[in-house]
């Protein structure tokens, strides 16, 4: 009996695909096979590099040979945490990143309200594309475009000359403006999506109860879109915090955390490594706070 | 509906107009300046000419930089496509311990500041690999780019896999297909559009990247953004820089445009 059934099966099926049937019965092995390569890459190359960076932060530079020599000392960390100019740069960078986030919110909310509630569908779609597109127009390109606009003989001073206004020249305000220019879409898109998702009858209810437009925006719209603002701020804040090319090209003498890390990487790698831990800490704290509010699940 | 007074509507429109001006005027100033006849950029432009375009076309450093950009972006795209797809399959098919961690690991290279990622790679290459007698050179730049591009492919492929019908794969296995055959004939055709869209975004991201590149490019090797960076540091911005910048805008937007078209075509199919 057994013999006949075995023989009646087509040959190709009976003995084929030992590897596949072996793997099919072992999901853990399949998972391992899928994750082996990517995790080796990310952990073995990237996380390991970050770890080595942390190690390097404890090393020092030989003053005579100016070569990095292994060791263990906390000098670099104490320099970064106590030296007034390092502290000033950290605080300045933090304030710039927060201001950029605030400016982005201040522009994203009216834009979102206009797109979601006032614009006709064709205009809404056009605006959505118009806001997304610059995201891909090139990071460095946008910085030098801002440089062209705000330079002494640039577009801004030309356009404003009839009313006698002159730009402030390359300084902190222009850095904030450039960073806003770079990261604004990251705030505008989630805020717009969130405003669109507000049920229309909430607006009716609000106006039935006698609220005027601004009251509705302030008491109904804003509280509902806070999670979207936090989600957007993760980008505007952490991307601004780590940036240094905007400061270099549109900030005059303005220094940010990244400027100091970049300046030190060849001269004094351990100090650069120690100072790198500052933005990492800021970003991780910000992510953890944002996570506790539950806003990250929307991303 | 949200009822706003006429004045409030006009104010909103003014703000939206201001935002659009703010987002597009700098780009137009830059693109128009690539046609500035004068060597130094400025505004208003007195004479227009295409001479810097002609100059850039035959200028060897720009051609080398373009070639490097394309090579690095292609290499990063290939590695990121393979790795991102593998992670997407693992995250889709399995519920395992550490799933959240894997997700964070994929996002981390793009979430941390570019300068930190760049310095970390640079530190590993020059303070650990080189002393150990291993000079990674050009390949190090591709490795760094691929690392932060993984998330692009992952996001696209994962989003598609989540909406796919798992029964089809089981049916294929029931009919006697092996894992590879199922992947090739059943699974891949279903997500190849998202795969291509993600790969193109990875290409665009790498093509445009500059901060990590600053720290990982071997000496004497320029990508297009790196070349711009070196030129623009000089006191007066030369118009030829604007030509290269315009090329970067176009070459980053084309892959993104195709990628969007692919995604939309796929959505229409369903």
Interface residues (C-beta under 8 A of the other chain):
Chain A: X13 X16 X17 X19 X20 X23 X24 X27 X30 X31 X34 X35 X37 X38 X39 X41 X42 X43 X45 X46 X47 X48 X49 X50 X52 X53 X56 X68 X107 X110 X111 X113 X114 X115 X117 X118 X127 X130 X131 X133 X134 X136 X137 X138 X139 X140 X141 X142 X144 X145 X146 X147 X148 X149 X151 X153 X154 X155 X158 X181 X184 X200 X203 X204 X207 X212 X213 X214 X216 X217 X221 X238 X239 X241 X242 X243 X244 X245 X249 X257 X258 X261 X262 X265 X269 X272 X273 X276 X279 X280 X283 X287
Chain B: X1 X2 X3 X4 X5 X8 X9 X11 X12 X13 X15 X16 X19 X20 X22 X23 X24 X25 X26 X27 X29 X30 X33 X41 X42 X43 X44 X79 X82 X83 X84 X86 X87 X89 X90 X93 X94 X96 X102 X105 X106 X108 X109 X111 X112 X113 X114 X115 X116 X117 X119 X120 X121 X122 X123 X124 X126 X127 X128 X143 X146 X147 X150 X173 X176 X178 X179 X180 X204 X208 X209 X210 X211 X214 X215 X225 X228 X229 X232 X237 X241 X242 X245 X248 X249 X252 X253 X256
